[in-house]
Amino acid sequence: MLLITLVILSILTMYFVQFKVENLQEQMAKNRQQVSDFEDQIRLLEVEWVYLTRPERLRQISAKYLKNNGYALANQIKGEDDIERIYSTNYQEEFAPADKVGETKNYSF
């Protein structure tokens, strides 16, 4: 009698395990499909971003909607000396050892 009970319990356990595994496999398939859909959406958005940020389109929009109707204000344009000074200062602050922070280095670009 004990043997029959154990066999029945093992059959029921196997059935529930199989049922749970099938459900998990279905869930995995749905999740894979969702990931694929999201990757497709990301690719589409990247293409749209590249299309919308084309330089010629941005020039047209800036000419139409910006009040000065230019590409940049005069104070937004930096000279070569200003750029070297800004980048060399930032580089020294970020990457210089603690005891040599005050020293300046020349970087040629």
Beta strands, then each sheet from edge to edge (+ up, - down):
end
